[in-house]
Amino acid sequence: MLGLKLPTDPRWVNIVEKNVEEILTDHAYCEQKATSTAISLIVSFPEYTELVQEMVLLVKEEISHFKLVHDKIIERGWVMGRDRKDEYVIALLKFFPKGGSRTTQLVHRLLIAALIEARSCERFRLLSEELQDKELAKFYRNLMISEAGHYTMFLGFARQYGERDEVDKKWQSLLEYEAEVMKGLSTGGSIHG
């Protein structure tokens, strides 16, 4: 369903289990950045009323997810660590050329957002199925469903605002690029890395 060209090696969960505190901190920042992305789309493209309406809802949902993850950190007696560069997102942002029409810029941002949500969904599925910590596995199962909805929403908006065939070609090219990005990343304890 997600269309990812390179699935995550299930052994990634073993890395996560060795440092749950690290993955929760990284996840909290991912939720915060997702909130910021939705706000940025509202600010940058206010004339797209339907998009703005959905992004307002997304801001509320993503910030509530941030709180859920932050609460998990606190429940376990930890303090949220500092943010680190997300090499995955940095690499994705290099794919599309800068410039172009406002519509082209919007479509590119929507496609990148869709892909980030798709990869998060895939990773959350793995966590929900493979984590030994059943409470945390259930937590990630619930979030996985939400991420799938975000992926389809962003991809749907890209197809709505751009020319469908062109958007689908860009999407396939982005998926191929993302697979190469994933090959080059270390298998660390982060949501995307």
Residue frames relative to the residue before (quaternion, step in Angstrom):
aa qw qx qy qz dx dy dz
M 1.0000 0.0000 0.0000 0.0000 0.00 0.00 0.00
L 0.7141 0.4746 -0.2663 0.4404 3.60 0.91 -0.88
G 0.3741 -0.7681 0.4534 0.2540 3.59 1.16 -0.45
L 0.3820 0.7318 -0.4920 0.2764 3.60 1.22 0.12
K 0.4000 -0.7524 0.4827 0.2022 3.57 -0.91 0.96
L 0.7729 0.2017 -0.1248 0.5885 3.58 1.19 -0.42
P 0.2582 -0.7844 0.5415 0.1577 3.60 -0.29 1.20
T 0.5530 -0.5921 0.4736 0.3454 3.53 -1.21 0.54
D 0.4760 -0.6367 0.5286 0.2977 3.54 -1.03 0.84
P 0.4827 -0.6969 0.4428 0.2920 3.63 -0.68 1.03
R 0.5676 0.6013 -0.3883 0.4068 3.61 1.18 -0.42
W 0.4529 0.6751 -0.4502 0.3693 3.60 1.28 -0.21
V 0.6104 0.5652 -0.3498 0.4308 3.60 1.05 -0.76
N 0.6082 0.5550 -0.3566 0.4414 3.61 1.05 -0.67
I 0.6273 0.5204 -0.3244 0.4800 3.58 1.08 -0.76
V 0.6454 0.5300 -0.3088 0.4552 3.56 0.96 -0.94
E 0.6808 0.5179 -0.3013 0.4212 3.58 0.85 -0.97
K 0.6216 0.5464 -0.3433 0.4441 3.57 1.16 -0.48
N 0.8023 0.0776 -0.0465 0.5901 3.59 1.21 -0.38
V 0.1070 -0.8353 0.5391 0.0127 3.54 0.45 1.29
E 0.5949 0.5785 -0.3628 0.4240 3.58 1.04 -0.74
E 0.6554 0.5252 -0.2996 0.4527 3.58 0.98 -0.88
I 0.6854 0.4738 -0.2960 0.4670 3.61 0.85 -0.91
L 0.6424 0.5158 -0.3378 0.4552 3.60 0.99 -0.72
T 0.6335 0.5097 -0.3341 0.4766 3.59 1.00 -0.74
D 0.6575 0.4998 -0.3082 0.4721 3.57 0.90 -0.92
H 0.6513 0.5185 -0.3124 0.4575 3.57 0.95 -0.87
A 0.6274 0.5370 -0.3442 0.4468 3.59 0.94 -0.82
Y 0.6769 0.4758 -0.2963 0.4772 3.58 0.93 -0.84
C 0.5941 0.5501 -0.3690 0.4563 3.61 1.07 -0.60
E 0.6594 0.4968 -0.3090 0.4720 3.59 0.96 -0.83
Q 0.6329 0.5218 -0.3276 0.4689 3.58 1.04 -0.78
K 0.6728 0.4894 -0.2936 0.4708 3.60 0.96 -0.86
A 0.6097 0.5351 -0.3517 0.4673 3.60 1.08 -0.64
T 0.6142 0.5316 -0.3318 0.4797 3.57 1.09 -0.75
S 0.6671 0.5081 -0.2884 0.4622 3.57 0.92 -0.95
T 0.6255 0.5371 -0.3358 0.4555 3.59 1.02 -0.77
A 0.6588 0.5031 -0.3107 0.4651 3.58 0.91 -0.89
I 0.6463 0.5017 -0.3181 0.4789 3.59 0.97 -0.82
S 0.6438 0.5346 -0.3147 0.4480 3.58 0.95 -0.87
L 0.6460 0.5089 -0.3224 0.4688 3.60 0.99 -0.77
I 0.6189 0.5296 -0.3397 0.4703 3.60 1.06 -0.72
V 0.6913 0.4846 -0.2719 0.4619 3.57 0.87 -1.01
S 0.7287 0.4608 -0.2419 0.4451 3.58 0.90 -0.93
F 0.8178 0.1785 -0.0519 0.5446 3.59 1.04 -0.75
P 0.0469 0.8601 -0.5069 0.0335 3.61 0.79 1.01
E 0.6135 0.5848 -0.3499 0.3991 3.59 1.17 -0.47
Y 0.6168 0.5083 -0.3447 0.4923 3.60 1.28 -0.21
T 0.2362 -0.8511 0.4525 0.1232 3.54 0.39 1.34
E 0.6712 0.4933 -0.3142 0.4554 3.60 0.85 -0.91
L 0.6342 0.5229 -0.3176 0.4727 3.57 1.02 -0.81
V 0.6450 0.5239 -0.3206 0.4548 3.59 0.90 -0.93
Q 0.6514 0.5229 -0.3195 0.4474 3.58 0.91 -0.91
E 0.6840 0.4758 -0.2820 0.4757 3.58 0.93 -0.90
M 0.6504 0.5169 -0.3257 0.4514 3.59 1.03 -0.75
V 0.5862 0.5523 -0.3744 0.4595 3.60 1.09 -0.59
L 0.6594 0.4913 -0.2996 0.4837 3.57 0.96 -0.87
L 0.6526 0.5263 -0.3095 0.4487 3.56 1.01 -0.84
V 0.5974 0.5555 -0.3584 0.4539 3.60 1.02 -0.77
K 0.6696 0.4985 -0.3005 0.4613 3.58 0.87 -0.95
E 0.6818 0.4937 -0.2931 0.4533 3.57 0.91 -0.91
E 0.6922 0.4839 -0.2924 0.4485 3.58 0.84 -0.96
I 0.6627 0.4798 -0.3293 0.4714 3.60 0.94 -0.72
S 0.6102 0.5194 -0.3585 0.4788 3.60 1.13 -0.53
H 0.6195 0.5194 -0.3409 0.4799 3.61 1.11 -0.65
F 0.5949 0.5515 -0.3584 0.4620 3.57 1.04 -0.75
K 0.6710 0.4971 -0.3004 0.4610 3.58 0.88 -0.96
L 0.6301 0.5350 -0.3384 0.4497 3.60 0.96 -0.81
V 0.6816 0.4684 -0.2899 0.4817 3.58 0.90 -0.91
H 0.6382 0.5209 -0.3275 0.4627 3.58 0.96 -0.84
D 0.6341 0.5256 -0.3257 0.4644 3.58 1.01 -0.79
K 0.6173 0.5370 -0.3401 0.4636 3.61 1.05 -0.75
I 0.6290 0.5299 -0.3274 0.4652 3.56 1.00 -0.83
I 0.6809 0.4898 -0.2806 0.4667 3.58 0.87 -0.98
E 0.6334 0.5525 -0.3267 0.4323 3.60 0.96 -0.93
R 0.7189 0.4355 -0.2402 0.4856 3.57 1.07 -0.73
G 0.5637 -0.6458 0.3646 0.3636 3.56 1.29 0.21
W 0.5450 0.6164 -0.3887 0.4146 3.57 1.24 0.38
V 0.3141 -0.6864 0.6137 0.2314 3.54 -1.38 0.12
M 0.5280 -0.6423 0.4480 0.3286 3.56 -0.92 0.86
G 0.3832 -0.7359 0.5191 0.2055 3.55 -0.86 1.01
R 0.6646 -0.4965 0.3806 0.4086 3.53 -1.33 -0.06
D 0.5626 -0.5976 0.4622 0.3359 3.53 -1.25 0.55
R 0.1586 -0.7580 0.6255 0.0956 3.53 -1.24 0.63
K 0.6385 -0.5057 0.3964 0.4237 3.54 -1.22 0.36
D 0.2773 -0.7260 0.6048 0.1736 3.54 -1.07 0.78
E 0.2850 -0.8058 0.4986 0.1446 3.57 -0.02 1.34
Y 0.5896 0.5841 -0.3524 0.4325 3.56 1.12 -0.68
V 0.7088 0.4429 -0.2596 0.4837 3.58 0.75 -1.06
I 0.6092 0.5515 -0.3486 0.4508 3.59 0.99 -0.80
A 0.6707 0.4892 -0.2946 0.4734 3.60 0.94 -0.87
L 0.6498 0.5208 -0.3266 0.4471 3.61 0.92 -0.83
L 0.6577 0.5351 -0.3108 0.4296 3.57 0.97 -0.84
K 0.6240 0.5412 -0.3365 0.4522 3.60 1.23 -0.29
F 0.5230 0.6938 -0.3980 0.2944 3.60 1.20 -0.40
F 0.7741 0.3204 -0.1792 0.5157 3.57 0.72 -1.05
P 0.4936 -0.6499 0.4763 0.3272 3.60 -1.00 0.75
K 0.5295 -0.6066 0.4860 0.3398 3.56 -1.19 0.56
G 0.7277 0.4360 -0.3134 0.4267 3.54 -1.25 0.41
G 0.4666 0.6465 -0.5222 0.3027 3.51 -1.31 -0.31
S 0.6988 -0.4502 0.3404 0.4395 3.54 -1.31 0.04
R 0.6607 -0.4846 0.3817 0.4278 3.56 -1.27 0.28
T 0.6432 0.5244 -0.3247 0.4539 3.57 0.99 -0.82
T 0.6446 0.5126 -0.3197 0.4687 3.59 0.97 -0.84
Q 0.6415 0.5170 -0.3209 0.4670 3.58 0.94 -0.86
L 0.6512 0.5153 -0.3125 0.4613 3.58 0.96 -0.88
V 0.6556 0.5136 -0.3162 0.4543 3.59 0.86 -0.94
H 0.6545 0.5136 -0.3180 0.4547 3.58 0.92 -0.86
R 0.6659 0.4946 -0.3061 0.4672 3.58 0.91 -0.85
L 0.6483 0.5170 -0.3141 0.4623 3.57 1.03 -0.78
L 0.6524 0.5127 -0.3173 0.4592 3.60 0.99 -0.81
I 0.6491 0.4978 -0.3204 0.4777 3.58 0.96 -0.81
A 0.6414 0.5128 -0.3245 0.4694 3.60 0.96 -0.83
A 0.6341 0.5304 -0.3290 0.4565 3.60 0.98 -0.83
L 0.6799 0.4972 -0.2935 0.4520 3.57 0.91 -0.89
I 0.6260 0.5230 -0.3362 0.4708 3.59 0.99 -0.78
E 0.6651 0.4916 -0.3001 0.4753 3.58 0.95 -0.86
A 0.6325 0.5321 -0.3345 0.4527 3.60 1.01 -0.78
R 0.6728 0.4788 -0.3009 0.4770 3.59 0.89 -0.90
S 0.6270 0.5227 -0.3391 0.4677 3.60 1.00 -0.76
C 0.6341 0.5336 -0.3214 0.4581 3.56 0.96 -0.88
E 0.6650 0.5062 -0.2981 0.4612 3.56 0.90 -0.94
R 0.6671 0.4905 -0.2964 0.4759 3.58 0.95 -0.85
F 0.6458 0.5104 -0.3249 0.4657 3.61 0.97 -0.80
R 0.6031 0.5463 -0.3572 0.4585 3.60 1.06 -0.70
L 0.6517 0.5118 -0.3138 0.4635 3.57 0.91 -0.92
L 0.6568 0.5050 -0.3114 0.4654 3.57 0.90 -0.90
S 0.6688 0.5114 -0.3061 0.4444 3.59 0.94 -0.86
E 0.7289 0.4316 -0.2342 0.4770 3.59 1.09 -0.69
E 0.8039 0.3614 -0.1433 0.4501 3.58 1.00 -0.77
L 0.5455 0.6278 -0.4154 0.3684 3.61 1.13 -0.41
Q 0.4445 -0.6782 0.5203 0.2678 3.57 -1.03 0.82
D 0.6195 0.5147 -0.3192 0.4994 3.58 1.20 -0.65
K 0.2771 -0.8221 0.4755 0.1458 3.59 -0.05 1.32
E 0.6099 0.5420 -0.3587 0.4534 3.59 1.07 -0.64
L 0.6798 0.4638 -0.2803 0.4942 3.57 0.96 -0.86
A 0.6003 0.5532 -0.3563 0.4547 3.61 1.08 -0.67
K 0.6581 0.4951 -0.3038 0.4790 3.60 0.95 -0.86
F 0.6019 0.5622 -0.3373 0.4559 3.58 1.05 -0.81
Y 0.7155 0.4404 -0.2559 0.4781 3.59 0.87 -0.95
R 0.5633 0.5753 -0.3882 0.4484 3.60 1.13 -0.48
N 0.6714 0.4949 -0.2962 0.4654 3.58 0.89 -0.93
L 0.6804 0.4814 -0.2922 0.4689 3.59 0.94 -0.83
M 0.5766 0.5985 -0.3692 0.4159 3.60 1.10 -0.67
I 0.6475 0.5257 -0.3155 0.4526 3.57 0.93 -0.89
S 0.6500 0.5191 -0.3007 0.4665 3.55 0.99 -0.86
E 0.6590 0.5163 -0.3084 0.4517 3.59 0.91 -0.93
A 0.6148 0.5433 -0.3485 0.4533 3.60 1.02 -0.74
G 0.6506 0.5108 -0.3138 0.4662 3.57 1.00 -0.77
H 0.6399 0.5170 -0.3254 0.4662 3.59 1.02 -0.74
Y 0.6201 0.5502 -0.3305 0.4512 3.58 0.98 -0.87
T 0.7132 0.4451 -0.2723 0.4681 3.59 0.75 -1.00
M 0.6139 0.5476 -0.3519 0.4466 3.60 1.06 -0.66
F 0.6877 0.4740 -0.2921 0.4659 3.60 0.80 -0.98
L 0.6624 0.4911 -0.3099 0.4732 3.59 0.92 -0.85
G 0.6336 0.5355 -0.3210 0.4569 3.58 1.02 -0.77
F 0.6586 0.4887 -0.3105 0.4806 3.60 0.95 -0.80
A 0.6164 0.5364 -0.3520 0.4565 3.61 0.97 -0.75
R 0.6863 0.4723 -0.2725 0.4813 3.57 0.95 -0.88
Q 0.6325 0.5343 -0.3239 0.4578 3.57 1.11 -0.63
Y 0.7702 0.3818 -0.1899 0.4742 3.58 0.86 -0.97
G 0.7230 0.3633 -0.2365 0.5379 3.59 1.18 -0.41
E 0.6044 -0.5139 0.4375 0.4233 3.55 -1.31 0.05
R 0.5422 -0.7074 0.3437 0.2956 3.55 -0.52 1.29
D 0.6905 0.4731 -0.3077 0.4524 3.63 0.74 -0.95
E 0.6576 0.5057 -0.3049 0.4678 3.57 0.96 -0.87
V 0.6435 0.5183 -0.3162 0.4662 3.58 0.98 -0.88
D 0.6673 0.5012 -0.3074 0.4572 3.59 0.91 -0.87
K 0.6266 0.5147 -0.3377 0.4779 3.62 1.05 -0.68
K 0.6500 0.5058 -0.3111 0.4742 3.58 0.95 -0.87
W 0.6335 0.5394 -0.3246 0.4499 3.56 1.00 -0.83
Q 0.6683 0.4918 -0.3013 0.4699 3.58 0.88 -0.90
S 0.6487 0.5091 -0.3159 0.4693 3.58 0.98 -0.82
L 0.6447 0.5144 -0.3121 0.4715 3.57 1.01 -0.82
L 0.6327 0.5282 -0.3304 0.4599 3.60 1.00 -0.77
E 0.6457 0.5095 -0.3159 0.4730 3.59 0.99 -0.83
Y 0.6472 0.5176 -0.3067 0.4681 3.57 0.97 -0.90
E 0.6539 0.5275 -0.3110 0.4445 3.57 0.93 -0.93
A 0.6112 0.5462 -0.3527 0.4513 3.60 1.02 -0.71
E 0.6558 0.4943 -0.3062 0.4815 3.58 1.01 -0.79
V 0.6094 0.5414 -0.3417 0.4677 3.57 1.05 -0.76
M 0.6703 0.5089 -0.2999 0.4492 3.57 0.90 -0.95
K 0.6174 0.5430 -0.3469 0.4512 3.61 1.04 -0.68
G 0.7286 0.4646 -0.2370 0.4440 3.55 1.03 -0.80
L 0.6070 0.5632 -0.3640 0.4264 3.57 1.21 -0.27
S 0.4890 -0.6199 0.5128 0.3370 3.51 -1.15 0.58
T 0.4446 -0.6686 0.5181 0.2947 3.55 -1.14 0.52
G 0.1283 0.8230 -0.5331 0.1484 3.52 0.30 1.31
G 0.6456 -0.5411 0.3956 0.3660 3.50 -1.34 0.03
S 0.4811 0.6161 -0.4920 0.3832 3.55 0.58 1.16
I 0.6657 -0.5227 0.3477 0.4034 3.55 -1.20 0.44
H 0.8138 0.2701 -0.1331 0.4970 3.61 0.85 -0.87
G 0.6721 0.5540 -0.2938 0.3938 3.59 1.15 -0.51
